[in-house]
């Protein structure tokens, strides 16, 4: 677990006085604690629901709640908050929510509520044909601004961007052609740019290419003779019928190819992507065709080879 990161919001008009997320993996996660009478208290899982979580996530500038569970981020060493939150989900602050006396006065060990919010959609990559490639922009003060950084910080900033976007690791980073509206400096280990140091010093923008550049391709099975039907474990094909496995992908980049793999065998087939798809024909299904298939889409983009694999298609061969 990462070192403790505390984010606090406070007001003098309500009791409790402030709220924080403790021992989380980043800015948008942690054990929910509230402060009252100058001491911090964990919140019991039974006293905190999804509507309460929605308010906290908004309060910290994060996305929607992704996980809410007792003991998710430890117990903490302090006391337990003795009220139940009753948010309606539309409040801007947890301290604006109504509270009531807890029905059960005890909170069992392991029930200190932990909250994970999704990362905010405040960073994007533009102009690269993919959500995982392009110039870095940050939504700040009501508008999208170019992110710039010093040459020595480019790799570290790029690593954080790819991580925050859920785009894998950095493949390449290049100086952009524009001057950044926000200067950013990261160590490279942060979970989002929000944790990095920022200034409004002008630096060259940067273009980032991440490893998960290609979207996941689709795989599906068809037959012209009506020999396929849906079973409990996936499609089932009658012996002797022809069938086709089609691989396709969203139109991101021209070209590329599809590799159809057959699990448990060295049997593979490759076809060029035509209109972002390829069809693999199989005559007269027999028991040798039973197994798991997947499509791997390969393309050479931005001077690098990229690939993305579909989900498995599990095919069963059955009697006539």
FENDAMO-V767546 format. One line per field, one symbol per residue. ss: DSSP state (2 for helix, 1 for strand, 0 for the rest). phi: phi as a letter, one per 40 degrees, with the letter a starting at -180 (. if undefined). burial: + if it has 24 or more other ideal C-beta (glycine too) atoms within 12 Angstrom, else -. A space follows every 10 residues. Layout:
ss=???
phi=???
burial=???
This chain:
ss=0000001111 0000000111 1100000011 1111110011 1101222002 2222222220 0000111111 0000000011 0011110000 0002220111 1000000000 0111111000 0011111111 0011111111 0011111100 2222222222 2222000001 1111111110 0111100000 0022201110 0001111111 0000000111 1100000111 1001111100 0011111100 0000001111 1100000111 1101001111 1100002220 1111111111 1001111110 0011111100
phi=.cccbbbbba abcbbccaba bbgccacbai ccbbbafgbc bcbcdcbabc cccdccccdc gbcccbaaac gcbgbgbccb cbbbcbccgb ccbcccccba cccbcbbcdg bccbbbbccc cbbabbgbga cbahccbbca fgacbccbac dcbccccccc cccccgbgbc caabcccbcc cbcbbbchbc cacccccbab ccbccbbbbb cccccccbba bbacbgcbac ccbhcbbcdg ccabbbbaac cbbcggabbc bbcgaccbbb accbfgaabb cbcfdbcccc ibbabbcbab bfgacbaabc ccbcbbbbcc
burial=----+-+-+- -----+++++ ++++++++++ ++++++---+ +++++++++- ++++++++++ -++-+--+-+ -+++++---+ +++++-+--- +-+++++-+- ------+--- ++++++++++ -+++++-+-+ ++++++++-+ ----+++++- --++++++++ +++++-++-+ ++++++---+ ++++++-+-+ ++++++-+-- --++++++++ +++++-++++ +-+---++-- ---+++++-- +++++++++- -++--+++++ ++------+- +-+--+++++ -+--+---++ +++++++++- ++---+++++ --+++++---
